[in-house]
Amino acid sequence: MVIVLLISIISFVLTVFCVKLSIKIGYKFEIIDTPGYRKIHKSPIPRSGGMAFFVSFFMLVLFLILLKIYDFKILKGAYLSLIIIFLLGIYDDVKGANAKVKFLFQILSASLLWYNGLRIDRITNPFGGEILITNNVLSLVITVFWVVSLINAINLLDGMDGLAAGVILISSVFIFIIAGLSKNIDVLFLASMLIGITSGFLVFNFPPAKIFMGDTGSMFLGFMMAVLGIIGNRKSAVAITLLVPIVLLLIPIIDTGMAILRRLKQRKNIFQADKEHIHHRLLALGIGYKKVLLIIYMINIYLGLIALLSLFFRKEYIFILFIVLFLGIFILLEILRFVEKKSKIKN
C-alpha cells in the first residue's frame, strides 16, 4: 500500500511538471481553445494538457518496469491502442478531426485492444455467478461498445474547468479503495497513477483554468477507465466488475445518453454539439462555476459510496442499493427540470 501511495505522489509531481511544459507548448504552437458559442471561457486557453497525461503515464510505467517494482504485463495489449488514441487526440487538438473519423479510429483502437487480449468475455452477475460470452464476434462488439462509449462520455463531460478531471479523480479514488479491499493489484496500480495524473492536472485546470486537457486528455481518461473496467472484470472473484465504472461514471453516461436521444428527437446529427449538457443547464440557472463543480463532485461521491457499499451487501440484497442509486439520480433530474421551469416562468 505504501508503494502505490508513493506512485500517486510521484505521478502527481511528474504531471505538474509536464503540464507546465504543456502550457508553454500550447502557446508556442498555437494549440489554443478560443471562446465560442458552446465555450464557457472568455479568453484563449491552451488545450494541450492531454499531452502531459500520456507523457506522465508512459514515463512512470517505464520507470516502474526498469526498477522491477511492477511489470505491467496486464497492459501489454493496451499500448498500441493508447498510441492510436494519443495520435488521434493530438491531431484533433491541433488540426481538428471530423467526428466520424474520430469515431472510426476509436473503434480501431478498441478492436486492437480486444485482439491483443484485453476483452470482455464474461460479465460478473452482481447477484451471483457470471455470464460467459463464448462468441468472439459478440465479445468484440461488447468490448468496442464499452471502450468507445466511455471515451465519448468523458469527452462530452469535459465542458467546463475542473469537471472531467475532478470526476475521474473521485472515481479513481473509489476504484483504488475497492481494488485495495479486493486485493486487485493490477487495478490498484493503475488507479493510483490516475489519481496522481488527475490531481496534478487539477492544479492548473480548476477554475479559473490555465490549461485544458483537450480531446487528447479526455480520450485518454475515458480509455483508461474502460481498461480498468475490463481488467477488473477478468477475475469473477474480484468485486471490481464493469458495474463499478458504470456506477461511478453514471453522470457522463446518462448525460451522453440524454444528448443522443435529444439530438435524435430534434433530427440533428448525434455528433453535433450543443449547450444542453447537465453542467450547461446548471450554469444557465445562474449557479456559479465552483458551485456547479461542487454539486457534480458531491453526486459523484454519492455514486462512489454506493459502489463501495456494494462490497459489503449480501448478493441478494444488492438490488436495494441500485434502487436507491437510480431513485436518487431520478429525483435530482426531476429537481433540475422543476427549477428550470420555475426559472423560465420568472423570466
C-alpha positions in Angstrom: 0.0 0.0 0.0 2.9 2.4 0.8 4.3 1.7 -2.7 1.1 2.6 -4.5 0.6 5.7 -2.5 4.1 6.7 -3.3 3.3 6.1 -7.0 0.4 8.5 -6.7 2.7 11.2 -5.3 5.3 10.7 -8.0 2.6 10.7 -10.7 1.3 14.0 -9.2 4.7 15.7 -9.2 5.5 14.4 -12.7 2.2 15.6 -14.1 2.6 19.0 -12.6 6.0 19.4 -14.3 4.6 18.1 -17.6 1.5 20.3 -17.5 3.7 23.4 -17.0 5.7 22.3 -20.1 2.4 21.6 -22.0 1.2 25.2 -21.3 4.3 26.6 -23.0 4.0 24.1 -25.9 0.3 25.1 -26.3 1.1 28.8 -26.6 4.2 28.3 -28.8 2.5 26.0 -31.3 -0.9 27.8 -31.0 -2.8 24.8 -29.7 -5.4 27.1 -28.3 -9.1 26.8 -27.4 -10.7 30.1 -28.5 -14.0 31.3 -27.0 -17.2 30.4 -28.9 -20.9 29.6 -28.7 -20.5 26.4 -26.7 -17.5 27.6 -24.7 -17.7 28.8 -21.2 -14.3 30.5 -21.0 -13.9 34.1 -22.2 -10.3 34.2 -23.3 -8.0 31.9 -25.4 -6.5 29.0 -23.3 -4.1 26.2 -24.3 -5.8 22.8 -24.9 -2.5 20.9 -24.8 -2.9 19.4 -21.3 -3.6 15.9 -22.6 0.0 15.5 -23.7 1.0 15.7 -20.1 -1.2 12.7 -19.3 0.4 10.5 -21.8 4.0 11.6 -21.0 3.5 11.2 -17.3 1.8 7.8 -17.7 4.4 6.3 -20.0 7.4 7.7 -18.1 6.0 6.3 -14.8 5.3 2.9 -16.4 8.8 2.7 -17.9 10.3 3.8 -14.5 8.4 1.1 -12.6 9.3 -1.6 -15.1 13.0 -0.7 -15.1 13.2 -0.7 -11.3 11.3 -4.0 -11.3 8.7 -2.6 -9.0 5.8 -3.7 -11.2 5.9 -5.3 -14.7 2.6 -4.0 -16.1 2.2 -7.3 -18.1 -1.6 -6.7 -17.9 -1.2 -3.6 -20.1 0.8 -5.2 -23.0 -2.4 -5.4 -25.0 -3.2 -1.8 -24.5 -0.1 0.1 -25.5 -0.8 0.2 -29.3 -4.4 1.2 -28.7 -3.2 4.0 -26.4 -0.8 5.3 -29.0 -3.6 5.4 -31.5 -5.8 7.4 -29.0 -2.8 9.7 -28.4 -2.2 10.4 -32.1 -5.9 10.9 -32.7 -6.2 13.3 -29.8 -3.1 15.3 -30.9 -4.4 15.6 -34.5 -7.8 16.7 -33.3 -6.4 19.3 -30.9 -4.0 20.7 -33.4 -5.9 20.4 -36.7 -9.5 19.4 -35.8 -10.8 15.9 -36.8 -14.2 15.1 -38.2 -16.5 13.4 -35.6 -16.9 10.3 -37.9 -13.1 10.0 -38.3 -12.6 10.1 -34.6 -15.3 7.5 -34.1 -13.7 5.2 -36.6 -10.2 5.5 -35.0 -11.8 4.9 -31.6 -13.3 1.7 -32.9 -9.9 0.7 -34.4 -8.2 1.3 -31.0 -10.9 -0.7 -29.1 -10.7 -3.5 -31.7 -7.0 -3.8 -31.3 -7.4 -3.9 -27.5 -9.8 -6.9 -28.0 -7.4 -8.5 -30.5 -4.5 -8.2 -28.0 -6.4 -10.0 -25.2 -7.9 -7.2 -23.2 -11.5 -8.0 -23.9 -14.9 -8.5 -22.3 -15.6 -12.3 -22.5 -17.7 -12.6 -19.3 -19.8 -10.4 -17.2 -20.0 -10.8 -13.5 -23.5 -11.0 -12.2 -23.8 -8.9 -9.0 -26.5 -11.3 -7.8 -24.1 -14.3 -8.1 -22.3 -16.2 -10.8 -21.2 -14.9 -14.2 -22.3 -14.8 -17.8 -19.8 -16.2 -20.2 -19.5 -14.7 -23.7 -18.2 -17.5 -25.8 -19.0 -15.9 -29.2 -15.9 -13.9 -30.4 -18.0 -11.5 -32.5 -20.3 -10.7 -29.6 -17.3 -10.3 -27.3 -15.7 -7.9 -29.9 -18.9 -5.8 -30.2 -19.4 -5.5 -26.4 -15.7 -4.6 -25.9 -15.8 -2.0 -28.7 -19.1 -0.5 -27.4 -17.7 -0.4 -23.9 -14.5 1.4 -24.8 -15.9 3.8 -27.3 -18.9 4.7 -25.0 -16.6 5.6 -22.1 -14.2 7.6 -24.3 -17.0 9.7 -25.7 -18.8 10.0 -22.3 -15.7 11.6 -20.8 -15.2 13.7 -23.9 -18.7 15.2 -23.6 -18.2 15.7 -19.8 -15.1 17.9 -20.5 -17.2 21.1 -20.9 -16.0 23.3 -18.0 -13.0 23.9 -15.9 -12.2 21.1 -13.5 -15.2 18.9 -14.4 -13.8 15.9 -16.2 -10.6 15.7 -14.2 -12.4 16.1 -10.9 -15.0 13.3 -11.8 -12.2 10.9 -12.8 -10.2 11.8 -9.7 -13.1 11.0 -7.4 -13.9 7.8 -9.4 -10.2 6.7 -9.3 -10.1 7.2 -5.5 -13.1 4.9 -5.1 -11.7 2.3 -7.5 -8.4 2.5 -5.6 -10.2 1.8 -2.3 -12.3 -1.0 -3.8 -9.2 -2.5 -5.5 -7.4 -2.5 -2.2 -10.2 -4.2 -0.4 -10.5 -6.7 -3.2 -6.7 -7.2 -3.5 -6.7 -6.5 -7.2 -3.1 -5.4 -7.6 -3.4 -4.5 -11.4 -6.3 -2.1 -10.8 -4.7 -0.7 -7.7 -1.5 0.4 -9.5 -3.4 1.9 -12.4 -5.9 3.7 -10.2 -3.1 5.2 -8.1 -1.5 6.5 -11.3 -4.8 8.1 -12.4 -5.2 9.7 -9.0 -1.8 11.4 -9.4 -2.3 12.4 -13.0 -5.8 14.0 -12.5 -4.9 15.7 -9.2 -1.7 17.1 -10.8 -3.7 18.4 -13.7 -6.4 19.9 -11.5 -3.8 22.3 -10.0 -3.9 24.1 -13.4 -7.4 23.2 -14.5 -9.5 24.1 -11.5 -11.4 27.4 -12.2 -10.1 29.7 -13.5 -8.3 27.2 -15.7 -4.8 27.9 -17.1 -5.0 24.9 -19.5 -7.5 22.4 -20.9 -6.9 18.7 -21.4 -8.3 18.8 -25.0 -9.5 15.7 -26.7 -6.1 14.1 -26.1 -6.7 14.2 -22.4 -10.4 13.3 -22.3 -10.0 10.4 -24.6 -7.0 9.1 -22.5 -9.1 9.3 -19.3 -12.1 7.6 -21.0 -9.9 4.9 -22.4 -8.1 4.2 -19.1 -11.4 4.0 -17.2 -12.6 1.5 -19.8 -9.4 -0.6 -19.4 -9.8 -0.5 -15.6 -13.2 -2.0 -16.0 -12.0 -4.7 -18.4 -9.1 -5.6 -16.1 -11.3 -5.7 -13.1 -13.7 -7.9 -14.9 -11.2 -10.6 -15.8 -11.5 -12.3 -12.5 -15.1 -13.0 -11.4 -14.0 -13.4 -7.8 -13.0 -9.7 -7.7 -15.5 -7.1 -6.7 -14.4 -4.7 -9.4 -16.6 -5.6 -12.4 -17.8 -3.5 -15.3 -20.6 -2.4 -12.9 -18.3 -0.2 -10.7 -17.1 2.1 -13.6 -20.7 2.3 -14.8 -21.9 3.4 -11.3 -19.0 5.9 -10.8 -19.4 7.4 -14.3 -23.2 7.4 -14.3 -23.3 11.2 -14.7 -21.4 11.4 -18.0 -23.1 8.1 -19.2 -26.6 9.5 -18.5 -25.6 12.9 -20.0 -24.3 11.2 -23.2 -27.5 9.1 -23.5 -29.7 12.1 -23.0 -27.7 14.1 -25.6 -28.1 11.3 -28.2 -31.8 11.0 -27.6 -32.2 14.8 -27.6 -30.4 15.1 -31.0 -32.3 12.2 -32.5 -35.6 13.7 -31.3 -34.6 17.1 -32.9 -33.5 15.3 -36.0 -29.9 16.6 -35.6 -26.6 14.9 -36.2 -25.8 12.9 -32.9 -22.3 14.3 -33.2 -23.5 17.9 -33.3 -22.5 19.8 -30.2 -25.0 21.8 -28.1 -25.3 23.7 -24.8 -27.8 21.4 -23.1 -25.5 19.1 -21.1 -26.1 18.9 -17.3 -23.3 21.4 -16.4 -24.6 23.8 -19.1 -28.1 23.6 -17.6 -26.8 24.2 -14.1 -24.8 27.2 -15.2 -27.8 28.6 -17.1 -29.7 28.7 -13.8 -27.2 31.3 -12.5 -25.2 28.8 -10.3 -21.5 29.8 -10.1 -18.8 27.6 -11.7 -17.4 26.3 -8.4 -20.9 25.6 -7.0 -21.7 23.6 -10.2 -18.5 21.6 -9.7 -19.3 21.0 -6.1 -22.7 19.7 -6.9 -21.4 17.3 -9.5 -18.5 16.3 -7.3 -20.9 15.5 -4.4 -23.1 13.4 -6.8 -20.0 11.5 -7.8 -19.1 10.9 -4.2 -22.6 9.6 -3.6 -22.2 7.2 -6.5 -18.8 6.1 -5.2 -20.3 5.3 -1.8 -23.0 3.2 -3.5 -20.3 1.3 -5.4 -18.2 0.9 -2.2 -21.2 -0.3 -0.1 -22.0 -3.0 -2.7 -18.9 -4.8 -1.4 -20.5 -5.3 2.0 -24.0 -6.2 0.9 -25.1 -9.8 0.5 -25.6 -10.6 -3.2 -29.3 -11.0 -2.9 -29.7 -7.5 -1.4 -27.6 -5.5 -3.8 -30.7 -4.7 -5.8 -31.7 -2.4 -2.9 -28.6 -0.4 -3.5 -29.5 0.0 -7.1 -33.0 1.1 -6.3 -31.5 3.8 -4.0 -29.0 4.7 -6.7 -31.4 5.2 -9.5 -34.1 6.8 -7.3 -31.5 9.4 -6.2 -30.5 10.2 -9.8 -34.2 10.4 -10.9 -35.0 12.8 -8.0 -32.0 15.0 -8.9 -33.0 15.2 -12.6 -36.6 16.0 -11.7 -35.5 18.7 -9.3 -33.3 20.2 -12.1 -36.3 20.1 -14.5 -38.6 21.8 -11.9 -36.1 24.5 -11.2 -35.6 25.2 -14.9 -39.4 25.5 -15.4 -39.6 27.9 -12.5 -36.7 29.9 -13.8 -38.4 30.2 -17.3 -41.7 31.3 -15.7 -39.9 34.1 -13.8 -38.2 35.3 -16.9 
